[in-house]
Amino acid sequence: MKNNQLTVDFKDLNLTVTKNRDEWIKELHKYVLAYCYESCAYNDNTLSDFLMHGFKGYKNMTDEELAEEIVYELESVYDK
């Protein structure tokens, strides 16, 4: 179910975090937008990826896809 808790394992950090899917999506959205505003290179690469490969949307992702995206985008945020 899409409103269940989603547990993400940041293996490289030896850290596991559980949040509601909507909380994860809001965090991803906030982080990616903020980073796009801060870094022209990140913005260009993100936009290019979306145009070349499409974007499914966080809300449409399976739990596995969303967890993978969370680790990819937010690992540096949780590395504290």
C-alpha positions in Angstrom: 0.0 0.0 0.0 1.2 3.5 -0.8 0.5 5.0 2.6 2.4 2.5 4.6 5.7 3.1 6.4 8.7 2.8 4.2 12.0 1.6 5.7 15.1 2.7 3.8 18.5 1.0 4.5 21.4 3.3 3.9 23.9 0.4 3.7 27.0 2.6 3.3 26.1 4.5 6.4 25.0 1.5 8.4 21.7 3.3 9.0 18.1 2.3 8.7 15.3 5.0 8.7 11.5 4.4 8.6 9.1 7.2 7.6 5.7 7.4 6.0 5.9 7.4 2.1 4.5 10.9 2.0 7.2 12.2 4.4 9.9 10.6 2.2 8.4 12.2 -0.9 8.2 15.6 0.7 11.8 15.3 1.8 13.0 14.2 -1.6 11.0 17.0 -3.3 12.4 19.7 -1.0 16.0 18.4 -1.3 16.0 18.1 -5.1 14.4 21.5 -5.6 16.8 23.2 -3.2 19.8 21.6 -4.8 18.6 22.6 -8.2 18.4 26.2 -7.1 21.9 26.0 -5.5 23.7 24.2 -8.3 23.4 25.1 -11.9 25.2 21.9 -12.9 22.9 19.7 -10.8 19.9 21.6 -12.3 21.1 21.1 -15.8 21.9 17.4 -15.3 18.5 16.8 -13.6 16.6 18.5 -16.3 18.5 16.7 -19.0 17.9 13.3 -17.3 14.1 14.1 -17.1 14.0 15.1 -20.8 16.1 12.2 -22.1 14.8 9.4 -19.8 11.5 10.7 -18.4 10.4 10.9 -14.8 7.9 8.5 -13.3 7.2 10.7 -10.3 7.8 9.8 -6.7 4.1 9.1 -6.0 4.0 6.6 -8.8 7.1 4.7 -7.7 6.9 1.3 -6.0 8.4 1.1 -2.5 11.5 -0.5 -4.0 12.0 2.3 -6.6 11.3 5.0 -4.0 13.8 3.5 -1.5 16.4 3.4 -4.3 15.8 7.0 -5.2 15.9 8.0 -1.5 19.3 6.4 -1.0 20.7 7.9 -4.2 19.5 11.5 -3.5 19.5 11.7 0.3 22.4 9.5 1.5 24.6 12.6 1.9 21.9 14.3 4.0 21.8 11.3 6.4 25.6 11.0 6.5 26.1 13.0 9.7 
